Amino acid sequence: MTSERAQEKPIDISNQVEEEFRTWIYNQMENQDYSESKKLFWAQYMLDNSRPQKIVKDFFSDSLLPIKRHRALDIGCGFGSLLMALQPHFEKVYGIDINKTYVQWSRKRVPRSEIIHANAKKLPWPDEWFDLVCATDMFEHIDYSEQQLVASELKRVLKPGGHGIIIVPNRFQILDEHNKVLFGTWLPASKREFYVRALSKNKHFDKCWERTGRGWKNLFENQGFEVTLKPHFMKGWNFLKYFFVPANRYKLYITRIL
């Protein structure tokens, strides 16, 4: 007779890790000083793997590049969702993040990757190492002067002719996506905290350094990249493009000039 243990199905480690991650995210949100609606928004946002999958799909569709490449890097890889989406298309994926806890989760979720806990101001890889470098939801969290330094490091590790995907918020977005306040990013970064705190339901203030579309484009063109700028609306906000409202975000496809 076959034993009860022998009849058990093998444990799907990836599903198990994802369930652990889901539980951890919701527990973390409970400990944040956000409003209940913002807690739910960020939990769902971080658990939504369809968004990074669409970013990768759109890139290969728009750029008409061959699917199989060698090495891809995600700067500010967070919890590894974009690395998971990139992995089927590259021989190896790499990540870097300044948050040690994020790195630990990325390593659990994308075990066949190389993920480093470090600051992106000095990337720990050789010159001209990557075919693709990504930075989504990252550059706005870096001071303006340091944005230039990270952009130069991005160029250093990218192969000549290599490509990048950058997704960043528009400074003139209608709703501040981080603090959930109308026109919260329109004031200079150094002067907006009082305005945001006065109107926000949250005790927590996220300090960011957004640019206009032209500003983001200049940042990378000044480093010697060829840049294609695409207006990008967050999920649920696409209808605004029909009313000539500024985009929530910009997607930049960059290419290192030979």
Secondary structure, 3 states (H helix, E strand, C coil): CCCHHHHCCCCCHHHHHHHHHHHHHHHHHHCCCCCHHHHHHHHHHHHCCHHHHHHHHHHHHHHCCCCCEEEEEEECCCCCHHHHHHHHHEEEEEEEECCHHHHHHHHHHCCCCEEEECCCCCCCCCCCCEEEEEEECCHHHCCHHHHHHHHHHHHHHEEEEEEEEEEEEECCCCECCCCCCECCCCCCCCCCHHHHHHHCCCCCCCCCCCECHHHHHHHHHCCCEEEEEEEECCCCCHHHHHHCCCCCEEEEEEEECC
